[in-house]
């Protein structure tokens, strides 16, 4: 080729390049070929637009749905949803998880099906691994001290590392999204659903700890989800069975419930879960926040400036369906309100009304279709940024490596030290530290379901007898156990009793007038024992984690001085 030909070719190429640059500057778009898919190398914003523009109604609606499944392995129905309709997300519930190898295999199966579709859009795989009381992925995963223990310890770094180590474990299973942290304030002390899932009752401190937990999750490679917006802490009702009505005005909401979410929004939390919660003084028509455009669009998006994903709590909960009147209408209202992902704990039947009615609405209502498209685009954009990062959970987790990663070896050391920092000496009597006389007779009273309580006691005190009762008891059984322990305890000098709920508190209360030394070890919510001023010693541990029982008996035995503080601003 001569010099003139080379020069002409160079100029032609330069003109083409400049034309392309000018075209991109004018349109802001990259030309993406028709055969591109999720993994094609284009800017995320442009690729998200491209994928949404090529998706049909079924694919768009499927992308904003998240289904769980019953049983240890995904059903054929769920696999069909993923492969044939392009379901966007799945959730691992507690009934799927005793065998972590099977969990990993199930995630791989579902992700492989997602990659066999045209666009190859991977699944968000979520679970509830809050730590402490709520641990949906079981098996060999760590049973951690939990949020209230973090609040009692008072160190934001403990929240960070809790989120970090919890996330490292579930990431090894291919789980890429965690419905944690819970940032509900512990406002109503009789709450049966939040309790020790809360960091405490100070909104600012809850926000700081929640932001730290979320940062740890992100650094470990798992997407955190703050919940339950706009705040579940000021009710004793559980939205699984009812629609709680929180009787506060907007000013109170602004200055208390919303404060933790403001912290997390400022830190760019990627996902927030909407709660099935009624606020009659703010919205008088009775609609739950999860189905409310006022709460999700006007307040969360517009007033608070939140830009991340909004995900519903489980739509199978009565708190959502009771207001909507039907599951299909509840799904429609959730989408119209501004949720980006709508969760069902069960896999919908192939032609269930929640699917067919909303699919038909996409074809008849331009506004509804645009709402679905906007949500699907946001989901896909978040997937593009997450899965193409260097820190994403594996699509196909390796079951052979799980024993090396679960439980997390570094995490085990951390959770024990964190449990020690959380132990609170709510009342220090003659039994702190406890140095029994040589012939002192000790009765250990605790739940059959907590063997670590008895094991840790007997490592330190040899002359012990056992009195066991169930964690969950009806009133008649609790009354019988109360009379039984009163008779039994007369033959002992000291009783060390584990209190986990109102029923076990009732059993402990029967020891009040026996003239014995009584040591109360409170796990989970401390509220049932806060007025037990008659006891010699009260130690608060906030969870039934093995680490917590090690720490409780370590403190009782004088191995360290408990420094935790009750993270509640009020007591009964």
MOPEVEN-V944676 format. One record per helix or strand of 3 or more residues. SS is the DSSP state (H for helix, E for strand). FROM is the first residue (numbers start at 1). TO is the last residue. If there is no record, write none. Layout:
SS	FROM	TO
SS	FROM	TO
This chain:
H	3	27
H	44	54
H	57	63
E	65	67
H	76	85
E	89	92
H	94	96
H	100	115
E	124	127
E	129	131
H	147	153
H	156	171
H	195	197
H	203	220
E	223	229
H	250	266
E	271	274
H	289	291
H	293	303
E	309	312
H	318	324
H	327	337
E	341	344
H	353	364
H	366	387
H	399	405
H	409	422
E	424	427
E	442	447
H	451	460
E	464	469
H	475	489
E	494	499
H	502	509
E	517	522
H	527	529
E	537	540
H	546	556
